[in-house]
Amino acid sequence: MNDLNCIKVVLVQKKKTGKWLAEQLHKSPCTVSKWCSNTTQPDLLVLNRIAQLLEVDVKDLLNDTSFETQESLYH
């Protein structure tokens, strides 16, 4: 499976760390690390909160998978 989110990229762009994000969300750094490496995904409410904290649109945290989804429907 390909990367669904680009939280790590946006954190770098905003000059923030995973530790900072974990503190803001009251989550463990391990949990945030799993999101950043796309091992697991945050739920939609948390994703929305991340977008607010980083001052970006929630869509900026997601990779476009529309082509892959269409391809899998036809093959």
C-alpha positions in Angstrom: 0.0 0.0 0.0 1.3 3.5 -0.8 1.5 6.4 1.6 -1.9 7.8 2.4 -0.8 10.8 4.3 2.1 13.3 4.0 2.1 14.5 7.6 5.9 14.2 7.8 6.4 16.4 4.7 4.1 19.1 6.1 5.8 19.0 9.5 9.1 19.6 7.7 7.6 22.4 5.6 6.2 24.1 8.8 9.5 23.5 10.7 7.7 21.4 13.3 8.7 18.1 14.9 6.8 14.9 15.5 7.4 15.5 19.2 5.8 19.0 19.0 2.8 17.5 17.3 2.5 14.7 19.8 2.5 17.3 22.7 -0.1 19.4 21.0 -2.4 16.4 20.5 -1.7 14.7 23.8 -0.5 11.6 22.0 2.6 9.6 22.4 5.6 10.4 20.1 5.4 6.8 19.0 1.9 7.2 17.7 2.8 10.3 15.7 5.8 8.5 14.4 3.6 5.7 13.0 1.4 8.3 11.3 4.5 10.0 9.8 5.8 6.7 8.5 2.3 5.7 7.3 2.4 2.5 9.4 -1.0 3.6 10.8 -3.3 6.5 10.0 -4.9 9.0 12.3 -8.7 9.1 12.4 -10.5 11.9 10.6 -11.1 14.0 13.7 -7.4 13.9 14.6 -6.4 14.6 11.0 -8.6 17.7 11.1 -6.9 18.8 14.3 -3.5 18.3 12.8 -4.5 20.5 9.9 -5.6 23.2 12.3 -2.4 23.0 14.3 -0.3 23.2 11.1 -2.5 25.9 9.6 -3.1 23.9 6.4 -6.1 22.5 4.7 -6.8 18.9 5.6 -6.4 18.0 1.9 -2.7 19.1 2.2 -2.1 16.2 4.6 -3.3 13.6 2.2 -1.7 12.1 -0.9 -3.7 11.9 -4.0 -4.6 8.3 -4.5 -7.4 8.8 -7.0 -5.5 7.3 -10.0 -4.5 4.2 -7.9 -8.1 3.8 -6.8 -9.4 3.9 -10.3 -6.8 1.5 -11.5 -7.7 -1.0 -8.9 -11.4 -0.8 -9.8 -10.6 -1.9 -13.4 -8.0 -4.5 -12.8 
